[in-house]
């Protein structure tokens, strides 16, 4: 057996330096159309945020770099539109190649880089397709590999892939009018990042047109170190008008048809898909209050639509959008619904519903359908909320379900088009992410990235000091079990330790406690002398609708109470100093820090609030109204959820942090709160970051951020008598 490495202590600088301590992490893993190549984006060893395009031969295992981002990149500054798109896709800190698109014929790959488009051949040749200083957004290859599409100057363009000039297929884009893009809330909240969809025969394109004229203007100052850029950003704050959205079907021959989305213009265009034969468009139309979702079938020749079916939420609930659906060759539909209280798969055929999965667990993703074999592959937490696995559903044998991944891991996966092979990514609290190629029964065929922590791995020198994660449950005040995780230092007899109590608390994608790799930062905090602790409160996702609905019209209440239950539990541990529990949260978690300090004075030794929403009227329509309703009609709920009104109740040390160019939780949230704290003569500390967006990070910045946080906590908590 190899000897364990000598124990080496982590430093903040090393936690955020290159190469990544989690090891090489390929992204955007995909199989080529013929299955012979597996492509991915990989970070460079000397610059972990810069990505290049790599290919691996699935027959021989041979790997090679297809596109070197340093060699072909121009280094041009991205347009503001692309920067903001990246922020909303949570890849704002990435450089180089952040996306790519296989040509369906498998002969080439479309590669966006530094605002322009390149075509990479499999022999290593790279051809530049565009050279425009204004940049190209949302590039795709058409279904038969005849064209590329992209958005330039707020119009949609198509360009022959074999050569030839690009031409606009829409006119009138500019000012407040956009063609082929997704509006702000679609990107930020609906996880829809495109505004156009090719027909299967590539003769027509469904194109979104939106006009932001009704949307209120927020003058956003992107305050930088050497100057300030002012942007008049159209930001749809809760209770105010959204963009006006229309959908058209545009032929490459110039024919244009407007889709009938109904008389009510105040709706959301949630999803758009073509049926496999191109005979219809399937359009998901969501009501403004997000309690009704209509599936429309649209005749692309006339634009006429009829409702196939409708989903409705309960009175004190809302509908979560999903990408877990698939149109089958016979015209039926596999569809994920939460109508049972948990998201499960159903089949819709000829107006009738058949439930395919059931139980007190949640389907996360639908990743493959083999119609001939009667097999559906999906990702879910059937084996418990702390683990996520890949499962196969056998339609021909009583809907029997088989788990395809190994117990004890958190898994995600994708499949090729015919659902014959899996690409599985997994991690555990003690193993950084791994990736492997498997057959459709889950048998591993080859490692894509084994990422074993052995000599040469970036984390190997620190493995001996790695502390394991303990999981368990505590009870909320209504008896609901809440999952927690805790990492403790190597305990010394009689010694009491301070606690770094991290929280998020919000709905949507808010689950934090999982059997997944948590990164090196919690390990650093533990080595720094803290017990690391967090729980998932009611209101967070992945435990069923009733668990999540507890937050309905009640932000800042039930989740604060559940975090208090967590605090009482961790304070009861024999090795914890109950007077030294520090709380930290970012975004919704930053909001939670403030609400927790306001509600429970003296319980927490200090709090760190990063990029908090402090007044929900300042946040966007789609997110806020989903949970809180219309501020014009639900004013009492908004007032109770406000983090500013009770600012005077904060008596414990507080550190407030915000990026000064944040276009998501706008900087005004923190300045409004800071002004109220000052007006109330309440002491607190601030650290604002010029030029930083919602993420606040990057070379130097990440280490400074966490150095600031720990300096504050060491002074106010760790060194407290």
C-alpha positions, 0 to 999 in steps of 0.5 A, spaced: 500 500 500 502 507 498 504 511 504 499 516 506 501 523 504 504 527 510 498 532 513 499 538 510 494 544 512 490 548 507 491 555 505 486 560 503 490 562 497 491 554 495 483 553 496 482 558 490 489 557 486 490 553 480 490 547 479 483 546 482 483 542 488 478 538 486 482 535 480 481 536 473 473 537 472 471 536 464 464 540 463 459 539 457 460 532 456 457 529 450 458 524 445 458 525 437 452 523 433 456 517 431 458 515 438 466 515 436 468 521 440 466 524 447 467 531 447 468 536 453 470 542 456 477 542 460 480 547 464 487 548 464 492 546 469 495 553 470 488 557 469 482 553 472 477 558 469 480 557 462 476 552 458 479 548 452 475 543 447 477 536 448 475 530 444 476 522 447 476 516 442 471 512 445 474 506 442 481 507 443 481 512 449 486 516 446 485 524 448 487 530 444 485 537 444 481 539 439 481 547 440 486 551 444 482 557 446 489 561 447 491 560 440 485 562 436 481 566 441 482 574 439 481 576 447 476 581 445 472 584 450 465 580 450 459 584 449 455 586 455 449 582 453 454 576 453 457 578 459 450 578 462 448 571 459 454 568 462 452 571 469 445 568 469 448 561 466 452 562 473 458 561 468 460 569 469 467 567 471 469 562 466 474 564 460 475 561 453 470 556 450 464 556 455 459 552 450 459 548 443 454 545 439 456 538 435 453 539 427 448 533 427 452 530 421 458 529 426 463 532 421 464 539 425 463 542 432 461 550 432 465 553 437 463 560 440 469 564 443 471 571 445 464 573 441 465 570 434 464 563 431 469 558 429 468 551 426 472 546 428 473 540 424 475 533 427 482 533 424 484 539 428 483 544 423 479 551 425 475 555 421 473 562 423 466 563 421 464 571 423 468 577 425 464 582 428 466 587 433 458 586 436 458 579 438 454 573 436 449 570 441 446 563 442 449 560 436 446 553 434 447 548 428 441 547 424 438 539 425 441 537 418 447 541 419 446 546 413 446 552 417 448 556 423 443 561 427 445 566 431 443 573 434 447 579 432 444 586 433 438 584 436 436 580 430 436 573 428 441 571 423 442 564 419 449 563 415 450 557 410 455 552 414 458 550 408 460 557 406 456 564 404 454 570 407 450 571 414 443 574 412 438 576 417 431 573 418 428 578 422 428 585 422 426 591 427 431 588 432 434 594 436 432 599 442 427 595 446 426 590 441 429 583 441 429 577 436 431 570 438 433 572 445 430 570 451 428 575 456 431 577 463 426 573 467 427 567 462 434 566 463 435 568 470 428 564 473 426 560 468 432 557 465 431 558 458 437 561 455 435 561 447 429 565 443 429 561 437 428 553 435 429 550 428 424 545 425 427 538 424 427 539 417 431 546 418 426 550 413 423 554 419 424 557 425 420 558 431 423 565 434 421 569 440 420 577 439 420 581 446 419 588 447 422 591 453 418 598 453 413 596 458 419 594 463 421 599 468 428 602 467 433 601 473 439 605 472 445 600 474 452 603 476 457 598 475 462 601 479 469 599 478 476 600 481 477 606 475 471 608 473 463 607 473 459 605 467 452 606 468 447 602 464 439 603 464 437 596 465 430 594 464 429 590 470 422 587 471 421 588 479 416 584 482 409 587 481 411 591 475 410 590 467 414 584 464 416 584 457 411 583 451 413 576 448 410 574 442 412 568 438 413 567 430 414 561 425 419 564 420 421 560 414 427 561 410 423 563 404 421 569 408 414 567 410 412 569 417 406 567 421 405 569 428 403 564 433 396 565 437 398 565 444 392 568 447 388 574 448 392 575 455 399 578 454 401 578 461 403 571 460 410 567 460 413 563 454 416 558 458 418 552 453 418 551 446 419 545 442 417 542 435 414 535 435 419 530 432 416 530 425 415 538 425 408 538 424 406 542 430 410 546 435 409 545 443 408 551 447 408 552 454 404 558 456 405 560 464 400 564 467 403 571 471 401 568 478 404 561 476 398 557 478 396 555 471 401 552 465 397 550 459 401 546 453 399 549 447 399 545 440 400 550 434 400 549 427 406 552 424 403 553 418 397 558 421 399 559 428 393 557 430 393 554 437 389 549 442 390 547 449 392 539 449 392 539 457 393 544 463 397 543 469 394 547 475 397 548 482 393 548 489 391 555 492 397 556 497 402 553 492 405 554 485 407 550 479 415 549 478 417 549 471 421 543 468 425 540 462 423 533 464 418 531 458 419 528 451 415 527 445 414 520 443 414 518 435 407 516 436 405 523 438 404 521 446 408 525 451 412 523 457 411 529 462 413 530 469 408 533 474 407 535 481 400 533 481 401 528 486 405 532 491 412 529 488 414 530 481 413 524 477 413 521 470 406 521 467 404 519 460 399 523 456 396 519 450 389 521 446 387 526 452 388 520 458 394 520 463 398 514 466 402 515 472 409 511 471 412 513 477 410 514 484 412 515 491 415 520 496 421 522 492 422 526 486 424 525 479 429 531 477 431 529 470 428 525 464 435 523 460 433 518 455 427 514 452 428 508 448 421 507 445 423 500 442 425 497 448 420 501 452 425 504 457 425 510 460 432 513 464 431 518 469 435 521 475 431 522 482 432 521 489 428 515 490 433 512 495 433 518 500 434 526 499 441 525 500 443 521 494 441 522 487 441 516 482 440 514 475 434 509 474 431 505 469 423 504 468 421 498 464 414 500 461 414 493 458 414 489 465 409 493 470 413 500 470 419 496 474 424 501 476 432 499 477 437 503 480 443 504 475 448 507 479 452 505 486 449 507 493 452 512 497 453 517 491 450 524 488 449 522 481 447 526 475 447 524 468 446 525 460 445 520 455 446 520 447 440 521 442 438 513 442 439 512 449 444 507 448 449 510 453 450 514 459 455 519 461 455 519 469 458 524 473 458 523 481 461 525 487 461 523 495 463 527 501 470 524 500 471 524 493 471 529 488 467 529 482 468 523 477 465 521 470 464 515 466 461 512 460 456 506 461 451 502 457 444 503 458 444 498 464 449 502 468 455 498 467 461 502 467 465 502 460 470 506 461 472 512 466 472 519 463 475 522 469 477 517 474 480 523 478 482 518 484 486 522 489 493 519 489 500 522 488 499 527 483 492 529 484 492 537 487 488 534 493 493 529 495 497 533 499 491 535 503 488 528 504 490 526 510 487 532 514 481 531 510 475 530 515 469 526 514 462 529 513 456 527 518 449 527 516 443 526 520 436 529 522 433 534 527 426 536 527 422 542 525 417 545 530 412 541 527 415 535 527 418 535 520 425 531 519 430 536 517 437 534 514 443 536 516 451 535 515 457 537 520 464 536 519 468 537 525 475 538 527 479 532 530 477 533 537 481 534 543 478 532 550 475 538 553 475 543 548 469 547 545 469 549 538 466 555 534 461 553 529 461 556 522 453 555 520 452 556 513 445 557 510 441 558 504 434 557 505 431 559 499 426 555 494 427 552 487 434 549 487 436 550 494 438 543 497 445 544 500 445 538 504 447 532 500 452 526 499 456 530 494 463 533 494 463 540 498 469 542 496 476 544 499 473 551 503 469 547 508 475 543 509 479 549 510 474 552 515 475 546 519 482 546 519 481 553 521 478 551 528 471 551 526 465 546 526 462 546 519 454 545 519 448 546 515 441 544 514 436 544 509 429 548 512 422 547 510 421 551 503 427 548 500 427 544 494 427 536 493 423 534 499 416 534 495 411 540 494 408 540 501 415 541 504 417 547 499 410 550 500 411 552 507 414 558 504 408 560 500 407 568 502 411 567 508 419 568 506 423 570 512 419 566 517 419 558 517 426 557 514 428 562 520 425 558 525 428 551 522 435 554 522 434 556 529 432 549 530 439 547 527 442 552 532 439 549 538 442 542 536 449 544 534 449 548 540 447 542 544 453 538 542 458 537 547 464 539 543 461 546 541 462 552 544 454 555 544 456 562 545 460 562 538 456 560 533 457 564 527 452 564 521 454 565 513 449 566 507 449 568 500 444 571 496 437 568 499 442 566 504 444 573 505 437 575 506 437 569 511 443 572 515 439 578 516 432 575 518 436 570 523 439 576 526 433 580 527 429 574 529 433 571 534 438 576 538 443 574 542 443 567 539 448 567 534 455 570 535 455 574 529 453 574 522 455 575 514 450 577 509 453 576 502 449 580 496 442 579 500 435 581 497 433 586 503 426 588 500 423 583 495 419 589 491 426 590 488 427 583 486 424 580 479 417 578 477 418 571 476 421 569 482 418 573 487 411 573 485 412 565 484 412 565 492 410 572 495 404 574 490 403 581 487 406 586 492 400 590 490 395 585 492 399 581 498 402 588 501 402 585 508 406 579 506 411 583 503 412 587 509 413 582 513 418 579 509 422 585 508 429 585 511 429 593 512 424 594 517 427 590 523 434 593 522 434 596 528 433 589 532 440 587 530 444 587 536 450 582 534 456 583 529 454 583 522 458 584 516 455 586 509 458 584 503 456 586 495 458 586 488 458 593 486 456 591 479 450 586 481 445 585 476 441 580 479 440 582 486 442 589 485 446 593 489 441 598 492 438 592 496 445 593 500 445 600 500 438 601 502 439 596 508 446 600 510 442 607 510 437 604 515 442 601 519 446 608 519 439 611 520 438 607 526 445 608 529 446 600 529 453 598 528 455 593 522 461 592 518 461 593 510 465 590 504 463 592 497 467 589 491 468 594 485 466 591 478 464 584 481 457 581 480 453 577 484 458 571 484 464 576 487 470 571 485 476 570 481 483 570 482 485 574 488 478 576 489 476 570 492 481 569 497 480 577 499 473 575 500 474 569 504 480 573 508 475 578 510 470 574 512 474 570 517 478 576 519 471 578 521 469 572 524 476 571 528 475 577 531 467 577 533 467 570 534 473 566 535 476 570 539 470 572 544 471 570 551 
